[in-house]
């Protein structure tokens, strides 16, 4: 499920961005950026809509993905929901 940034507090958004940039293996290219700069860059990407927040209600976790990947994930979920509905209708 996609979470609109407007539904989250500034502190929650910052926490999500900080968790994302502090993950092991996060690579920002040839230049070394400090943590605060990385967080600001990610928050800017969220604000512009280049990156979206996707949540998994089953695990209670969230992740940041590109807008394109977020759309793909939502399309897959819609298709799975549609198939489940068809299967449910066939069982009746």
Gaussian input, Z-matrix of N, CA and C with variables (Angstrom, degrees):
# hf/3-21g

backbone

0 1
 N
 C     1     B1
 C     2     B2     1     A1
 N     3     B3     2     A2     1     D1
 C     4     B4     3     A3     2     D2
 C     5     B5     4     A4     3     D3
 N     6     B6     5     A5     4     D4
 C     7     B7     6     A6     5     D5
 C     8     B8     7     A7     6     D6
 N     9     B9     8     A8     7     D7
 C    10    B10     9     A9     8     D8
 C    11    B11    10    A10     9     D9
 N    12    B12    11    A11    10    D10
 C    13    B13    12    A12    11    D11
 C    14    B14    13    A13    12    D12
 N    15    B15    14    A14    13    D13
 C    16    B16    15    A15    14    D14
 C    17    B17    16    A16    15    D15
 N    18    B18    17    A17    16    D16
 C    19    B19    18    A18    17    D17
 C    20    B20    19    A19    18    D18
 N    21    B21    20    A20    19    D19
 C    22    B22    21    A21    20    D20
 C    23    B23    22    A22    21    D21
 N    24    B24    23    A23    22    D22
 C    25    B25    24    A24    23    D23
 C    26    B26    25    A25    24    D24
 N    27    B27    26    A26    25    D25
 C    28    B28    27    A27    26    D26
 C    29    B29    28    A28    27    D27
 N    30    B30    29    A29    28    D28
 C    31    B31    30    A30    29    D29
 C    32    B32    31    A31    30    D30
 N    33    B33    32    A32    31    D31
 C    34    B34    33    A33    32    D32
 C    35    B35    34    A34    33    D33
 N    36    B36    35    A35    34    D34
 C    37    B37    36    A36    35    D35
 C    38    B38    37    A37    36    D36
 N    39    B39    38    A38    37    D37
 C    40    B40    39    A39    38    D38
 C    41    B41    40    A40    39    D39
 N    42    B42    41    A41    40    D40
 C    43    B43    42    A42    41    D41
 C    44    B44    43    A43    42    D42
 N    45    B45    44    A44    43    D43
 C    46    B46    45    A45    44    D44
 C    47    B47    46    A46    45    D45
 N    48    B48    47    A47    46    D46
 C    49    B49    48    A48    47    D47
 C    50    B50    49    A49    48    D48
 N    51    B51    50    A50    49    D49
 C    52    B52    51    A51    50    D50
 C    53    B53    52    A52    51    D51
 N    54    B54    53    A53    52    D52
 C    55    B55    54    A54    53    D53
 C    56    B56    55    A55    54    D54
 N    57    B57    56    A56    55    D55
 C    58    B58    57    A57    56    D56
 C    59    B59    58    A58    57    D57
 N    60    B60    59    A59    58    D58
 C    61    B61    60    A60    59    D59
 C    62    B62    61    A61    60    D60
 N    63    B63    62    A62    61    D61
 C    64    B64    63    A63    62    D62
 C    65    B65    64    A64    63    D63
 N    66    B66    65    A65    64    D64
 C    67    B67    66    A66    65    D65
 C    68    B68    67    A67    66    D66
 N    69    B69    68    A68    67    D67
 C    70    B70    69    A69    68    D68
 C    71    B71    70    A70    69    D69
 N    72    B72    71    A71    70    D70
 C    73    B73    72    A72    71    D71
 C    74    B74    73    A73    72    D72
 N    75    B75    74    A74    73    D73
 C    76    B76    75    A75    74    D74
 C    77    B77    76    A76    75    D75
 N    78    B78    77    A77    76    D76
 C    79    B79    78    A78    77    D77
 C    80    B80    79    A79    78    D78
 N    81    B81    80    A80    79    D79
 C    82    B82    81    A81    80    D80
 C    83    B83    82    A82    81    D81
 N    84    B84    83    A83    82    D82
 C    85    B85    84    A84    83    D83
 C    86    B86    85    A85    84    D84
 N    87    B87    86    A86    85    D85
 C    88    B88    87    A87    86    D86
 C    89    B89    88    A88    87    D87
 N    90    B90    89    A89    88    D88
 C    91    B91    90    A90    89    D89
 C    92    B92    91    A91    90    D90
 N    93    B93    92    A92    91    D91
 C    94    B94    93    A93    92    D92
 C    95    B95    94    A94    93    D93
 N    96    B96    95    A95    94    D94
 C    97    B97    96    A96    95    D95
 C    98    B98    97    A97    96    D96
 N    99    B99    98    A98    97    D97
 C   100   B100    99    A99    98    D98
 C   101   B101   100   A100    99    D99
 N   102   B102   101   A101   100   D100
 C   103   B103   102   A102   101   D101
 C   104   B104   103   A103   102   D102
 N   105   B105   104   A104   103   D103
 C   106   B106   105   A105   104   D104
 C   107   B107   106   A106   105   D105
 N   108   B108   107   A107   106   D106
 C   109   B109   108   A108   107   D107
 C   110   B110   109   A109   108   D108
 N   111   B111   110   A110   109   D109
 C   112   B112   111   A111   110   D110
 C   113   B113   112   A112   111   D111
 N   114   B114   113   A113   112   D112
 C   115   B115   114   A114   113   D113
 C   116   B116   115   A115   114   D114
 N   117   B117   116   A116   115   D115
 C   118   B118   117   A117   116   D116
 C   119   B119   118   A118   117   D117
 N   120   B120   119   A119   118   D118
 C   121   B121   120   A120   119   D119
 C   122   B122   121   A121   120   D120
 N   123   B123   122   A122   121   D121
 C   124   B124   123   A123   122   D122
 C   125   B125   124   A124   123   D123
 N   126   B126   125   A125   124   D124
 C   127   B127   126   A126   125   D125
 C   128   B128   127   A127   126   D126
 N   129   B129   128   A128   127   D127
 C   130   B130   129   A129   128   D128
 C   131   B131   130   A130   129   D129
 N   132   B132   131   A131   130   D130
 C   133   B133   132   A132   131   D131
 C   134   B134   133   A133   132   D132
 N   135   B135   134   A134   133   D133
 C   136   B136   135   A135   134   D134
 C   137   B137   136   A136   135   D135
 N   138   B138   137   A137   136   D136
 C   139   B139   138   A138   137   D137
 C   140   B140   139   A139   138   D138
 N   141   B141   140   A140   139   D139
 C   142   B142   141   A141   140   D140
 C   143   B143   142   A142   141   D141
 N   144   B144   143   A143   142   D142
 C   145   B145   144   A144   143   D143
 C   146   B146   145   A145   144   D144
 N   147   B147   146   A146   145   D145
 C   148   B148   147   A147   146   D146
 C   149   B149   148   A148   147   D147
 N   150   B150   149   A149   148   D148
 C   151   B151   150   A150   149   D149
 C   152   B152   151   A151   150   D150
 N   153   B153   152   A152   151   D151
 C   154   B154   153   A153   152   D152
 C   155   B155   154   A154   153   D153
 N   156   B156   155   A155   154   D154
 C   157   B157   156   A156   155   D155
 C   158   B158   157   A157   156   D156
 N   159   B159   158   A158   157   D157
 C   160   B160   159   A159   158   D158
 C   161   B161   160   A160   159   D159
 N   162   B162   161   A161   160   D160
 C   163   B163   162   A162   161   D161
 C   164   B164   163   A163   162   D162
 N   165   B165   164   A164   163   D163
 C   166   B166   165   A165   164   D164
 C   167   B167   166   A166   165   D165
 N   168   B168   167   A167   166   D166
 C   169   B169   168   A168   167   D167
 C   170   B170   169   A169   168   D168
 N   171   B171   170   A170   169   D169
 C   172   B172   171   A171   170   D170
 C   173   B173   172   A172   171   D171
 N   174   B174   173   A173   172   D172
 C   175   B175   174   A174   173   D173
 C   176   B176   175   A175   174   D174
 N   177   B177   176   A176   175   D175
 C   178   B178   177   A177   176   D176
 C   179   B179   178   A178   177   D177
 N   180   B180   179   A179   178   D178
 C   181   B181   180   A180   179   D179
 C   182   B182   181   A181   180   D180
 N   183   B183   182   A182   181   D181
 C   184   B184   183   A183   182   D182
 C   185   B185   184   A184   183   D183
 N   186   B186   185   A185   184   D184
 C   187   B187   186   A186   185   D185
 C   188   B188   187   A187   186   D186
 N   189   B189   188   A188   187   D187
 C   190   B190   189   A189   188   D188
 C   191   B191   190   A190   189   D189
 N   192   B192   191   A191   190   D190
 C   193   B193   192   A192   191   D191
 C   194   B194   193   A193   192   D192
 N   195   B195   194   A194   193   D193
 C   196   B196   195   A195   194   D194
 C   197   B197   196   A196   195   D195
 N   198   B198   197   A197   196   D196
 C   199   B199   198   A198   197   D197
 C   200   B200   199   A199   198   D198
 N   201   B201   200   A200   199   D199
 C   202   B202   201   A201   200   D200
 C   203   B203   202   A202   201   D201
 N   204   B204   203   A203   202   D202
 C   205   B205   204   A204   203   D203
 C   206   B206   205   A205   204   D204
 N   207   B207   206   A206   205   D205
 C   208   B208   207   A207   206   D206
 C   209   B209   208   A208   207   D207
 N   210   B210   209   A209   208   D208
 C   211   B211   210   A210   209   D209
 C   212   B212   211   A211   210   D210
 N   213   B213   212   A212   211   D211
 C   214   B214   213   A213   212   D212
 C   215   B215   214   A214   213   D213
 N   216   B216   215   A215   214   D214
 C   217   B217   216   A216   215   D215
 C   218   B218   217   A217   216   D216
 N   219   B219   218   A218   217   D217
 C   220   B220   219   A219   218   D218
 C   221   B221   220   A220   219   D219
 N   222   B222   221   A221   220   D220
 C   223   B223   222   A222   221   D221
 C   224   B224   223   A223   222   D222
 N   225   B225   224   A224   223   D223
 C   226   B226   225   A225   224   D224
 C   227   B227   226   A226   225   D225
 N   228   B228   227   A227   226   D226
 C   229   B229   228   A228   227   D227
 C   230   B230   229   A229   228   D228
 N   231   B231   230   A230   229   D229
 C   232   B232   231   A231   230   D230
 C   233   B233   232   A232   231   D231
 N   234   B234   233   A233   232   D232
 C   235   B235   234   A234   233   D233
 C   236   B236   235   A235   234   D234
 N   237   B237   236   A236   235   D235
 C   238   B238   237   A237   236   D236
 C   239   B239   238   A238   237   D237
 N   240   B240   239   A239   238   D238
 C   241   B241   240   A240   239   D239
 C   242   B242   241   A241   240   D240
 N   243   B243   242   A242   241   D241
 C   244   B244   243   A243   242   D242
 C   245   B245   244   A244   243   D243
 N   246   B246   245   A245   244   D244
 C   247   B247   246   A246   245   D245
 C   248   B248   247   A247   246   D246
 N   249   B249   248   A248   247   D247
 C   250   B250   249   A249   248   D248
 C   251   B251   250   A250   249   D249
 N   252   B252   251   A251   250   D250
 C   253   B253   252   A252   251   D251
 C   254   B254   253   A253   252   D252
 N   255   B255   254   A254   253   D253
 C   256   B256   255   A255   254   D254
 C   257   B257   256   A256   255   D255
 N   258   B258   257   A257   256   D256
 C   259   B259   258   A258   257   D257
 C   260   B260   259   A259   258   D258
 N   261   B261   260   A260   259   D259
 C   262   B262   261   A261   260   D260
 C   263   B263   262   A262   261   D261
 N   264   B264   263   A263   262   D262
 C   265   B265   264   A264   263   D263
 C   266   B266   265   A265   264   D264
 N   267   B267   266   A266   265   D265
 C   268   B268   267   A267   266   D266
 C   269   B269   268   A268   267   D267
 N   270   B270   269   A269   268   D268
 C   271   B271   270   A270   269   D269
 C   272   B272   271   A271   270   D270
 N   273   B273   272   A272   271   D271
 C   274   B274   273   A273   272   D272
 C   275   B275   274   A274   273   D273

   B1=1.4286
   B2=1.5243
   B3=1.3199
   B4=1.4662
   B5=1.5216
   B6=1.3243
   B7=1.4575
   B8=1.5304
   B9=1.3295
   B10=1.4637
   B11=1.5315
   B12=1.3255
   B13=1.4647
   B14=1.5281
   B15=1.3344
   B16=1.4627
   B17=1.5306
   B18=1.3231
   B19=1.4651
   B20=1.5266
   B21=1.3289
   B22=1.4595
   B23=1.5197
   B24=1.3015
   B25=1.4561
   B26=1.5277
   B27=1.3208
   B28=1.4657
   B29=1.5310
   B30=1.3214
   B31=1.4656
   B32=1.5315
   B33=1.3170
   B34=1.4660
   B35=1.5281
   B36=1.3393
   B37=1.4632
   B38=1.5259
   B39=1.3344
   B40=1.4589
   B41=1.5325
   B42=1.3343
   B43=1.4634
   B44=1.5210
   B45=1.3261
   B46=1.4677
   B47=1.5198
   B48=1.3314
   B49=1.4674
   B50=1.5257
   B51=1.3211
   B52=1.4652
   B53=1.5198
   B54=1.3236
   B55=1.4717
   B56=1.5199
   B57=1.3288
   B58=1.4598
   B59=1.5321
   B60=1.3280
   B61=1.4663
   B62=1.5224
   B63=1.3299
   B64=1.4563
   B65=1.5247
   B66=1.3278
   B67=1.4664
   B68=1.5177
   B69=1.2932
   B70=1.4586
   B71=1.5206
   B72=1.3173
   B73=1.4599
   B74=1.5125
   B75=1.3301
   B76=1.4573
   B77=1.5223
   B78=1.3183
   B79=1.4636
   B80=1.5202
   B81=1.3162
   B82=1.4581
   B83=1.5174
   B84=1.3173
   B85=1.4579
   B86=1.5097
   B87=1.3297
   B88=1.4562
   B89=1.5208
   B90=1.3045
   B91=1.4671
   B92=1.5216
   B93=1.3176
   B94=1.4538
   B95=1.5263
   B96=1.3255
   B97=1.4606
   B98=1.5151
   B99=1.3462
   B100=1.4564
   B101=1.5301
   B102=1.3157
   B103=1.4648
   B104=1.5300
   B105=1.3298
   B106=1.4617
   B107=1.5298
   B108=1.3211
   B109=1.4649
   B110=1.5223
   B111=1.3242
   B112=1.4701
   B113=1.5304
   B114=1.3323
   B115=1.4659
   B116=1.5304
   B117=1.3375
   B118=1.4597
   B119=1.5284
   B120=1.3321
   B121=1.4650
   B122=1.5200
   B123=1.3220
   B124=1.4700
   B125=1.5242
   B126=1.3296
   B127=1.4665
   B128=1.5284
   B129=1.3210
   B130=1.4647
   B131=1.5200
   B132=1.3299
   B133=1.4614
   B134=1.5255
   B135=1.3251
   B136=1.4707
   B137=1.5275
   B138=1.3139
   B139=1.4687
   B140=1.5295
   B141=1.3320
   B142=1.4744
   B143=1.5258
   B144=1.3202
   B145=1.4624
   B146=1.5112
   B147=1.3400
   B148=1.4673
   B149=1.5243
   B150=1.3258
   B151=1.4632
   B152=1.5179
   B153=1.3402
   B154=1.4628
   B155=1.5223
   B156=1.3194
   B157=1.4591
   B158=1.5193
   B159=1.3162
   B160=1.4542
   B161=1.5244
   B162=1.3358
   B163=1.4595
   B164=1.5158
   B165=1.3233
   B166=1.4665
   B167=1.5234
   B168=1.3400
   B169=1.4623
   B170=1.5262
   B171=1.3264
   B172=1.4628
   B173=1.5224
   B174=1.3236
   B175=1.4656
   B176=1.5222
   B177=1.3353
   B178=1.4521
   B179=1.5158
   B180=1.3199
   B181=1.4579
   B182=1.5278
   B183=1.3244
   B184=1.4515
   B185=1.5205
   B186=1.3157
   B187=1.4499
   B188=1.5200
   B189=1.2977
   B190=1.4577
   B191=1.5203
   B192=1.3138
   B193=1.4672
   B194=1.5233
   B195=1.3127
   B196=1.4589
   B197=1.5222
   B198=1.3156
   B199=1.4641
   B200=1.5250
   B201=1.3069
   B202=1.4734
   B203=1.5298
   B204=1.3388
   B205=1.4604
   B206=1.5254
   B207=1.3227
   B208=1.4549
   B209=1.5144
   B210=1.3366
   B211=1.4677
   B212=1.5224
   B213=1.3213
   B214=1.4645
   B215=1.5317
   B216=1.3246
   B217=1.4622
   B218=1.5205
   B219=1.3303
   B220=1.4629
   B221=1.5287
   B222=1.3308
   B223=1.4645
   B224=1.5306
   B225=1.3208
   B226=1.4711
   B227=1.5247
   B228=1.3384
   B229=1.4608
   B230=1.5196
   B231=1.3262
   B232=1.4629
   B233=1.5263
   B234=1.3197
   B235=1.4649
   B236=1.5272
   B237=1.3163
   B238=1.4691
   B239=1.5253
   B240=1.3307
   B241=1.4555
   B242=1.5236
   B243=1.3378
   B244=1.4630
   B245=1.5255
   B246=1.3366
   B247=1.4631
   B248=1.5256
   B249=1.3260
   B250=1.4628
   B251=1.5243
   B252=1.3249
   B253=1.4566
   B254=1.5283
   B255=1.3272
   B256=1.4674
   B257=1.5277
   B258=1.3197
   B259=1.4675
   B260=1.5202
   B261=1.3172
   B262=1.4574
   B263=1.5307
   B264=1.3372
   B265=1.4643
   B266=1.5252
   B267=1.3437
   B268=1.4680
   B269=1.5128
   B270=1.3145
   B271=1.4604
   B272=1.5217
   B273=1.3155
   B274=1.4712
   B275=1.4602
   A1=108.06
   A2=114.77
   A3=121.29
   A4=109.44
   A5=115.54
   A6=121.25
   A7=109.09
   A8=118.20
   A9=119.47
   A10=109.91
   A11=117.72
   A12=119.86
   A13=113.16
   A14=116.91
   A15=120.75
   A16=112.39
   A17=117.43
   A18=121.43
   A19=112.07
   A20=116.69
   A21=120.96
   A22=111.06
   A23=115.00
   A24=119.63
   A25=109.28
   A26=115.06
   A27=120.13
   A28=110.13
   A29=116.12
   A30=120.90
   A31=110.87
   A32=117.95
   A33=121.15
   A34=110.69
   A35=116.95
   A36=120.51
   A37=111.10
   A38=115.24
   A39=119.91
   A40=110.45
   A41=116.49
   A42=120.68
   A43=112.12
   A44=116.55
   A45=120.93
   A46=110.09
   A47=116.54
   A48=120.34
   A49=110.87
   A50=117.26
   A51=121.01
   A52=111.06
   A53=116.55
   A54=119.62
   A55=110.28
   A56=116.47
   A57=120.79
   A58=110.99
   A59=117.43
   A60=119.50
   A61=112.67
   A62=117.49
   A63=119.60
   A64=113.11
   A65=116.84
   A66=119.81
   A67=110.59
   A68=114.65
   A69=120.21
   A70=109.27
   A71=116.31
   A72=121.10
   A73=114.11
   A74=118.14
   A75=120.09
   A76=108.40
   A77=116.70
   A78=121.50
   A79=109.54
   A80=116.17
   A81=121.22
   A82=112.06
   A83=117.38
   A84=120.00
   A85=112.95
   A86=115.21
   A87=121.60
   A88=113.78
   A89=117.41
   A90=120.48
   A91=110.17
   A92=116.44
   A93=121.89
   A94=109.12
   A95=117.80
   A96=122.67
   A97=108.76
   A98=117.08
   A99=119.42
   A100=108.51
   A101=116.06
   A102=121.86
   A103=111.59
   A104=117.83
   A105=121.06
   A106=111.24
   A107=117.26
   A108=120.85
   A109=110.52
   A110=116.68
   A111=120.86
   A112=110.45
   A113=116.48
   A114=120.49
   A115=109.95
   A116=117.21
   A117=120.83
   A118=111.48
   A119=117.29
   A120=120.47
   A121=110.80
   A122=116.68
   A123=120.27
   A124=110.28
   A125=118.15
   A126=120.48
   A127=110.74
   A128=117.29
   A129=120.95
   A130=111.77
   A131=116.73
   A132=120.63
   A133=110.99
   A134=116.72
   A135=120.58
   A136=109.52
   A137=116.49
   A138=121.31
   A139=111.64
   A140=117.41
   A141=121.75
   A142=112.10
   A143=117.47
   A144=120.63
   A145=113.45
   A146=117.47
   A147=120.73
   A148=110.83
   A149=115.10
   A150=123.00
   A151=107.22
   A152=116.78
   A153=121.22
   A154=109.63
   A155=114.51
   A156=121.51
   A157=107.74
   A158=115.76
   A159=121.43
   A160=108.04
   A161=116.41
   A162=121.65
   A163=110.00
   A164=115.23
   A165=122.14
   A166=107.12
   A167=117.56
   A168=120.42
   A169=112.99
   A170=117.45
   A171=120.22
   A172=111.95
   A173=116.87
   A174=120.13
   A175=112.17
   A176=116.62
   A177=120.00
   A178=113.26
   A179=116.30
   A180=120.51
   A181=110.31
   A182=115.05
   A183=119.52
   A184=108.92
   A185=114.50
   A186=120.81
   A187=108.57
   A188=115.79
   A189=121.80
   A190=108.12
   A191=115.80
   A192=121.22
   A193=108.12
   A194=115.68
   A195=118.80
   A196=108.73
   A197=116.43
   A198=120.76
   A199=110.39
   A200=116.57
   A201=120.82
   A202=111.07
   A203=116.49
   A204=120.34
   A205=110.16
   A206=117.82
   A207=120.79
   A208=112.01
   A209=116.83
   A210=120.66
   A211=110.41
   A212=116.44
   A213=120.46
   A214=110.59
   A215=117.08
   A216=120.92
   A217=111.42
   A218=116.98
   A219=120.13
   A220=111.33
   A221=116.85
   A222=120.53
   A223=110.71
   A224=116.35
   A225=120.55
   A226=109.83
   A227=117.17
   A228=120.15
   A229=111.34
   A230=117.42
   A231=120.92
   A232=110.82
   A233=116.28
   A234=120.55
   A235=110.88
   A236=117.35
   A237=120.33
   A238=110.92
   A239=117.29
   A240=120.80
   A241=110.85
   A242=116.18
   A243=120.29
   A244=110.72
   A245=116.58
   A246=120.46
   A247=111.57
   A248=116.93
   A249=120.81
   A250=110.38
   A251=117.32
   A252=121.64
   A253=110.59
   A254=116.15
   A255=120.72
   A256=109.55
   A257=116.85
   A258=120.64
   A259=110.76
   A260=116.97
   A261=121.67
   A262=110.61
   A263=116.44
   A264=120.86
   A265=110.79
   A266=116.97
   A267=120.92
   A268=111.81
   A269=118.09
   A270=121.99
   A271=112.32
   A272=116.69
   A273=120.31
   A274=112.28
   D1=138.72
   D2=179.22
   D3=-86.41
   D4=132.40
   D5=179.78
   D6=-106.73
   D7=117.40
   D8=176.43
   D9=-66.31
   D10=133.36
   D11=-179.86
   D12=-57.37
   D13=-27.70
   D14=-179.50
   D15=-65.68
   D16=-17.49
   D17=178.93
   D18=-82.31
   D19=-9.09
   D20=-176.00
   D21=-110.96
   D22=150.75
   D23=175.45
   D24=-72.57
   D25=162.42
   D26=177.18
   D27=-59.47
   D28=-38.40
   D29=179.72
   D30=-65.61
   D31=-40.79
   D32=178.94
   D33=-65.90
   D34=-44.22
   D35=177.96
   D36=-59.79
   D37=-44.38
   D38=179.59
   D39=-62.49
   D40=-40.42
   D41=178.68
   D42=-62.59
   D43=-41.38
   D44=178.07
   D45=-64.26
   D46=-45.29
   D47=179.52
   D48=-63.93
   D49=-42.64
   D50=-179.93
   D51=-63.37
   D52=-44.05
   D53=178.08
   D54=-60.79
   D55=-41.43
   D56=-178.10
   D57=-64.15
   D58=-48.64
   D59=-175.30
   D60=-73.99
   D61=-18.79
   D62=-179.66
   D63=-89.81
   D64=-0.06
   D65=177.83
   D66=-63.92
   D67=141.73
   D68=177.34
   D69=-63.70
   D70=135.19
   D71=177.41
   D72=92.08
   D73=-2.05
   D74=176.84
   D75=-67.93
   D76=124.09
   D77=-175.40
   D78=-116.99
   D79=130.37
   D80=-179.24
   D81=-115.05
   D82=24.78
   D83=175.53
   D84=91.42
   D85=-153.24
   D86=-172.58
   D87=-78.51
   D88=-24.06
   D89=-177.34
   D90=-95.68
   D91=140.69
   D92=176.62
   D93=-87.78
   D94=120.56
   D95=-179.42
   D96=-105.91
   D97=145.78
   D98=174.66
   D99=-76.58
   D100=162.58
   D101=-174.08
   D102=-58.41
   D103=-42.73
   D104=-178.39
   D105=-62.18
   D106=-40.40
   D107=178.28
   D108=-65.10
   D109=-41.52
   D110=178.48
   D111=-61.37
   D112=-44.56
   D113=-179.95
   D114=-61.67
   D115=-45.61
   D116=179.13
   D117=-61.33
   D118=-38.43
   D119=178.30
   D120=-63.78
   D121=-44.29
   D122=-179.89
   D123=-66.86
   D124=-42.64
   D125=177.68
   D126=-60.46
   D127=-37.52
   D128=176.33
   D129=-64.45
   D130=-39.72
   D131=177.94
   D132=-65.10
   D133=-38.41
   D134=176.87
   D135=-65.55
   D136=-46.58
   D137=-178.94
   D138=-59.95
   D139=-39.39
   D140=-179.79
   D141=-76.66
   D142=-15.49
   D143=-177.57
   D144=87.54
   D145=8.98
   D146=177.18
   D147=-72.64
   D148=-28.37
   D149=-179.40
   D150=-126.02
   D151=140.45
   D152=179.25
   D153=-122.84
   D154=158.53
   D155=178.86
   D156=-98.80
   D157=121.41
   D158=178.23
   D159=-113.24
   D160=131.77
   D161=-178.79
   D162=-115.42
   D163=147.27
   D164=175.37
   D165=-113.39
   D166=104.26
   D167=-177.60
   D168=-61.35
   D169=-28.54
   D170=-178.76
   D171=-68.50
   D172=-37.48
   D173=-178.14
   D174=-100.88
   D175=-13.84
   D176=-177.07
   D177=71.96
   D178=19.76
   D179=-177.86
   D180=-109.22
   D181=165.09
   D182=174.75
   D183=-138.34
   D184=163.09
   D185=-179.27
   D186=-147.11
   D187=155.93
   D188=174.04
   D189=-101.01
   D190=131.81
   D191=178.29
   D192=-137.36
   D193=162.11
   D194=176.01
   D195=-63.56
   D196=155.54
   D197=179.29
   D198=-58.00
   D199=-38.56
   D200=179.45
   D201=-63.36
   D202=-45.06
   D203=179.05
   D204=-66.52
   D205=-37.98
   D206=177.39
   D207=-60.94
   D208=-42.10
   D209=177.74
   D210=-63.67
   D211=-41.90
   D212=178.97
   D213=-61.49
   D214=-43.53
   D215=179.72
   D216=-64.66
   D217=-40.03
   D218=177.99
   D219=-66.71
   D220=-38.83
   D221=177.30
   D222=-62.56
   D223=-41.93
   D224=178.07
   D225=-62.86
   D226=-44.68
   D227=179.69
   D228=-62.79
   D229=-41.02
   D230=177.31
   D231=-59.96
   D232=-42.87
   D233=179.94
   D234=-66.18
   D235=-41.31
   D236=177.30
   D237=-63.49
   D238=-41.05
   D239=177.75
   D240=-63.56
   D241=-41.03
   D242=179.02
   D243=-63.40
   D244=-44.20
   D245=179.66
   D246=-64.50
   D247=-38.88
   D248=178.27
   D249=-64.27
   D250=-37.64
   D251=179.02
   D252=-66.91
   D253=-43.12
   D254=178.30
   D255=-62.46
   D256=-44.14
   D257=179.61
   D258=-63.37
   D259=-39.68
   D260=178.37
   D261=-64.20
   D262=-41.98
   D263=178.24
   D264=-63.61
   D265=-36.30
   D266=179.90
   D267=-71.30
   D268=-26.89
   D269=179.86
   D270=-75.31
   D271=-20.19
   D272=-176.76
   D273=-80.19

